[in-house]
């Protein structure tokens, strides 16, 4: 029986998207304080929500590192993980408002959320067969809902939630990146190590700032598109979660 872990943020850390919610603290040997999980159901399927980061989120596992959070999801019996995050697109065909399903991550970040990684660029293709099964379900759901989406893209992750400079954008495009500023690469690495099927739903908010002919992106524009895309992702999850085996 499937039990879905949702790593939230950008609107998906809201327990109101589930029924029969209850909070549960899970402590592992790798994290103090314990990970704070909210358990419930979406369309009759057991779901666990874990907020990724940010003191303004409604569910916040403060100062718990990624490994502890992933182990908490595993300990509570999650069979699959879906994470959602907002991104900027580096390629014109990935339009603001699209949902994006990555197949490879290139991580430039050494230290994030109390977790250290190698001081080198990390290339992390999603492990088969997990990503393909989840990706097909997500793409099918997008088609049924009429959402524009892109798949099989490469993500560049860098430190902090910011837009890159034009010079950086040019370099990242030369590396073959399609989108930027994901905060999920550590989760991908850990989900592969723990054998937990994983996929990210990347919500494209705007072009990154490399486009000379685009007006400046404002905070208000980003927040509005994040809200719109979070609503899309909620509907997508409600449609595809009952199909995950």
Secondary structure, 3 states (H helix, E strand, C coil): CCEEEEEECCCCCCHHHCEEEEEEEEEECCEEEEEEEEEEEECCEEEEEEECCCCCCCCCCCCCCHHHHHHHHHHCCCCEEEEEEEEEECCCCCCCCCEEEEEEEEECCCEECCEECCCCCEEEECCCCHHHHHHHHHHHHHHHHCCCEEEEEEEEECCCCCCCCHHHHHHHHHCCCCEECCCCHHHHHHHHHHCCEEEEEEEEEEECCCCCCCCCCCHHHHHHHHHHHHHHHHHHHHHHHHHCC
